[in-house]
Amino acid sequence: MKKLPARFQAPLTTFFVSVMMSCIVSCISILRALGLPPDFLGIWMKAWGISWLIAFPCLMVILPLARRLAG
């Protein structure tokens, strides 16, 4: 199995973190706001998509800053 070049590690990590975090947070937010409506999955997927569109670019900016602050 080939490894991707190191230069892709940061953007891919950011991508995967943004996908997982926006998924979890949007699910919890929808459940808290609406309970479990019959069309939950559709509502959640729409909210997740919008959340991810915001989360990914924000993390691209915030993660390097957080790494510098932690270092």
N, C-alpha and C positions, 0 to 999 in steps of 0.2 A: 504494500500500500504506500503510495507516494504522499509525502507531506507537502502542504502548501508553503510557499516562501514565508519567512518571518514577517515580512511587511504586511501580510494580510491578517496577521493574528489580531491586532487591535480592532480593525473594522469588523472582523467576524465575531470576535468576543462581544463587541458592542451590539451587533445585530442580534445574537442569540440572547443576550441579557435583556434587550429591549423587547423582544418577542415574548419571552417568559414573564417578565415583570408586568408588561401591559396586559397580558392574558390574565394573570392572577388578579391584578388590581381592578381591571374592568369587570371580571366575574364577581368579585366581592362587592363592588359598588352597585352593580345591577341587582344582585341578590338583596342587598341592604335597602335599596330604594324601592324595588318592585316586588320583592319576594320571589316566588317561582311561578311566573305566568306561563300559560301554555306555549307561547311563542318565545320563550326564554332564549333558546339557542340563536334565533335570528337577531334578537335584540342584542345579545352578547357579542355576536360576531361583528355586527355593525359598530358597536361601541369599541370593540377590540381593534378594529381596523383604524378607526379615528385615533384611538389612544396610541397605537403603534406609530402612526404618521407623525405624531408629536414627540413620542418618547425617543425614537431613534436619533433624529438630529440633535435633540437636547443632550442625549448621552454622548454623542460624538464631541460635543463641546465640554460637557461636565466631567467625563471620566479622566481626560488628561489633567484637568485642574485638580481633581480629587487625588490622582496619583502624585502630583507634585506636593500637595498639601500633606499627604500621608508620608511622603519621603522626607 
